[in-house]
Amino acid sequence: MPPTESDALVHDPEGGTPRLIEIMRRLRDPDTGCPWDIEQDFASIAPYTIEEAYEVADAIDREAWGELEGELGDLLLQTVYHTQMGAEAGLFSFDSVANAIADKMVARHPHVFGDESRDKSAEQQTRDWEAIKAQERARKAAHGVLDDVALALPALTRAVKLQKRAARVGFDWPEIGQVVDKIAEEARELAEARERMTAEEVFEEYGDLLFAIANLARHLEIEPEEALRAANAKFTRRFKAVETDLAARGKRPEDSDLAEMDALWDAAKRAERRGG
């Protein structure tokens, strides 16, 4: 078959976004596309979308700038995938999605694209942003304070968003000390009552403790997901140092005991603090 305009675009290394959109259209073509791609729907692709967003965040956390371009491309592919399925269903297109977010950004930045003054503090800009979003929610008829906090968010992130929404209407601890007291109370109840609780009750109480800890992060203006990722990285780094020191002694972790590994852990921690 002679080459078509579509073939030319698909193989154009400078084709940019139109090239990617055409590739996805071809992959989803019911007659000539890829069987796997044709079978997918919004629900089956959603987990990949979340995963790719995390891959972007991971590259940024590691400052792996050489990887970031590729990870952003993988994330962009998810948008193109969803918009192609939307176009097939007559719901929306890539252009309509792009126009919708462009309209939203213009509407939410009247101090840049309108006649409002830019002479505001970052704090005032944040308050104005939240006021505009509240108006948008009202137009969408989201009646409850918590109605449109996405269910698919990571649990810690969603907890903070729920708490922020509740705080806007005055449902919040006024002092950070009260939050700390609540965490201590929840932890004490869980520790003291776990032997007489059912598994379901222990599960629920542990969830309450995590929710209170997320509330502390909000009061401290800390992003809990980022803090936990940093703690995970620190634990991984120090445990690898323990493994390295054990290997120098001809051992593996399973050949050691807690006392020895704890001492090596403390040594790794001291080395980190010294910068070496």
C-alpha positions in Angstrom: 0.0 0.0 0.0 1.3 3.5 -0.8 2.2 5.6 2.2 -0.5 7.9 3.5 -0.5 11.3 5.3 -1.0 9.3 8.5 2.1 7.2 7.8 4.1 10.3 7.2 3.1 11.9 10.4 3.6 8.7 12.5 7.2 8.5 11.2 8.0 12.2 11.4 10.5 12.6 14.3 9.5 16.3 14.6 5.8 15.6 14.6 5.2 16.6 18.2 1.8 16.3 19.8 -0.1 15.7 16.6 2.2 12.7 15.9 1.5 11.2 19.3 -2.3 11.7 18.9 -2.2 10.0 15.5 -0.2 7.1 16.9 -2.8 6.6 19.6 -5.6 6.8 17.1 -3.9 4.1 15.0 -3.3 1.9 18.0 -7.0 2.1 18.9 -8.2 1.5 15.3 -10.7 -1.4 15.6 -9.6 -2.9 12.3 -5.9 -2.3 12.1 -4.8 -1.4 15.6 -3.1 -3.3 18.5 -5.5 -5.9 20.0 -4.3 -5.0 23.6 -4.8 -1.2 23.1 -8.2 -1.8 21.5 -9.4 -3.8 24.5 -8.6 -1.1 27.1 -11.0 1.3 28.7 -10.9 4.2 31.1 -10.9 2.0 34.2 -8.2 -0.4 32.9 -5.8 2.5 32.0 -6.4 4.6 35.2 -3.9 2.5 37.3 -1.2 3.1 34.6 -1.9 6.9 34.8 -1.4 6.9 38.5 1.8 4.8 38.2 3.3 7.2 35.6 2.6 10.2 37.8 4.5 8.5 40.6 7.4 7.8 38.1 7.5 11.5 37.3 7.6 12.4 41.0 10.3 9.8 41.6 12.6 11.2 38.9 12.2 14.6 40.4 12.9 13.4 43.9 16.1 11.7 42.7 16.9 14.8 40.5 17.3 12.3 37.6 16.9 15.0 35.0 18.1 12.8 32.3 15.1 10.5 33.0 12.5 13.2 33.5 11.9 13.8 29.8 11.0 10.2 29.2 8.8 10.0 32.3 6.9 13.1 31.3 6.4 11.5 27.9 5.0 8.4 29.5 2.6 10.6 31.6 1.6 12.6 28.5 0.8 9.3 26.7 -1.8 8.6 29.5 -3.6 11.9 28.7 -3.5 11.1 25.0 -4.9 7.6 25.7 -7.8 8.9 27.8 -8.6 11.6 25.3 -8.6 9.2 22.4 -11.1 6.9 24.2 -13.1 10.1 25.0 -13.2 11.0 21.4 -14.3 7.5 20.4 -17.2 7.8 22.8 -18.1 11.3 21.7 -17.3 12.7 25.2 -14.3 15.0 24.5 -11.1 15.3 22.5 -7.5 16.2 23.2 -8.2 19.8 22.0 -11.3 20.2 24.1 -9.4 18.9 27.2 -6.5 21.3 26.4 -9.0 24.2 25.9 -10.8 23.4 29.2 -7.6 23.5 31.3 -6.5 26.7 29.4 -9.8 28.3 30.2 -9.5 27.3 33.9 -6.0 28.7 34.2 -7.1 32.0 32.7 -10.1 32.2 35.0 -8.1 31.3 38.1 -5.4 33.9 37.3 -7.2 37.2 36.8 -4.1 39.0 38.2 -2.1 37.7 35.2 -4.7 37.5 32.4 -7.3 40.0 33.6 -7.4 43.4 35.2 -6.7 42.5 38.9 -3.6 43.7 40.5 -0.5 41.4 40.8 0.5 43.4 43.9 -0.6 40.6 46.4 1.3 38.3 48.8 1.5 34.6 48.0 -0.8 34.0 50.9 -3.5 36.3 49.4 -3.0 34.7 46.1 -3.7 31.3 47.7 -6.8 32.6 49.4 -8.1 34.1 46.1 -7.3 30.7 44.3 -9.4 28.8 46.9 -12.3 31.3 46.6 -12.3 30.8 42.9 -12.3 27.1 43.2 -15.1 27.3 45.7 -17.2 29.2 43.2 -16.4 26.6 40.5 -17.6 23.8 42.9 -20.8 25.7 43.6 -21.5 26.0 39.8 -21.0 22.2 39.6 -23.6 21.8 42.3 -21.2 20.1 44.7 -23.3 20.6 47.8 -21.2 19.0 50.5 -17.9 20.4 51.8 -16.1 17.2 51.0 -18.1 16.1 47.9 -15.4 16.4 45.2 -12.3 15.3 47.0 -11.1 12.6 44.7 -11.4 9.0 46.0 -8.4 7.8 44.0 -5.9 10.1 45.7 -3.2 8.4 47.9 -4.8 8.0 51.3 -2.5 10.4 53.2 -3.0 13.1 50.5 -6.7 12.6 50.6 -6.8 12.8 54.4 -5.0 16.2 54.3 -7.4 17.5 51.6 -10.4 16.3 53.6 -9.1 18.1 56.7 -8.4 21.3 54.7 -11.9 21.3 53.4 -13.3 20.8 56.9 -11.0 23.5 58.3 -12.4 26.1 55.9 -15.8 25.8 57.7 -14.2 25.9 61.2 -14.0 22.2 61.9 -10.4 22.0 63.0 -8.2 22.0 66.1 -7.2 25.6 66.7 -3.9 24.7 68.4 -1.2 22.3 67.2 -0.8 21.0 70.8 -4.3 19.6 70.6 -3.4 17.7 67.5 -0.3 16.2 69.2 -2.5 15.3 72.2 -5.0 13.5 69.9 -2.2 11.5 68.4 -0.9 10.5 71.8 -4.4 9.5 72.8 -5.0 7.4 69.7 -1.7 5.7 70.0 -2.2 5.0 73.7 -5.7 3.6 73.1 -4.4 1.3 70.3 -1.5 0.0 72.4 -3.6 -0.5 75.6 -6.7 -2.0 74.0 -5.3 -4.1 71.1 -5.4 -7.4 73.1 -9.2 -7.1 73.7 -10.1 -5.6 70.3 -11.2 -7.5 67.3 -9.1 -7.4 64.2 -11.6 -5.0 62.7 -11.4 -2.6 65.7 -7.6 -2.6 65.6 -7.8 -1.8 61.9 -10.1 1.1 62.5 -8.2 2.5 65.5 -4.9 2.3 63.5 -6.7 4.3 60.7 -7.7 6.9 63.2 -4.1 7.2 64.3 -2.9 7.7 60.7 -5.6 10.3 60.1 -4.5 12.2 63.2 -0.9 12.1 62.1 -1.9 13.4 58.6 -3.6 16.3 60.5 -0.4 17.1 62.3 1.4 17.3 58.9 -1.2 19.7 57.7 -0.8 21.9 60.8 3.0 21.8 60.3 2.5 22.6 56.6 4.3 19.4 55.6 3.2 17.2 52.6 2.9 13.8 54.4 3.4 11.8 51.2 6.7 13.6 50.5 7.8 13.2 54.2 7.1 9.5 54.1 8.9 9.0 50.8 11.9 10.8 52.3 11.7 8.6 55.4 11.5 5.5 53.2 14.6 6.7 51.3 16.5 7.3 54.5 15.6 3.9 55.9 16.7 2.2 52.6 19.9 4.1 52.6 20.8 3.3 56.1 19.8 -0.3 55.9 22.0 -0.7 52.8 24.9 0.7 54.9 24.2 -2.0 57.5 24.2 -4.6 54.8 27.5 -3.3 53.4 29.1 -3.3 56.9 27.9 -6.8 57.5 29.3 -8.0 54.2 32.7 -6.6 55.2 32.4 -8.9 58.2 31.5 -11.8 56.0 27.9 -11.8 57.1 24.4 -11.3 55.7 21.5 -9.8 57.8 20.1 -13.2 58.5 23.4 -14.2 60.0 23.4 -11.2 62.4 21.1 -10.2 65.3 19.3 -7.1 66.3 22.0 -5.8 68.7 24.7 -6.0 66.0 22.5 -4.5 63.3 21.2 -1.8 65.6 24.8 -0.8 66.4 25.7 -0.6 62.7 22.5 1.4 62.1 23.6 3.9 64.7 27.0 4.1 63.0 25.4 4.7 59.6 23.3 7.5 61.1 26.3 9.1 62.7 28.2 8.9 59.4 25.3 10.6 57.6 25.2 13.4 60.1 28.9 13.9 59.7 28.4 14.1 55.9 30.4 10.9 55.3 
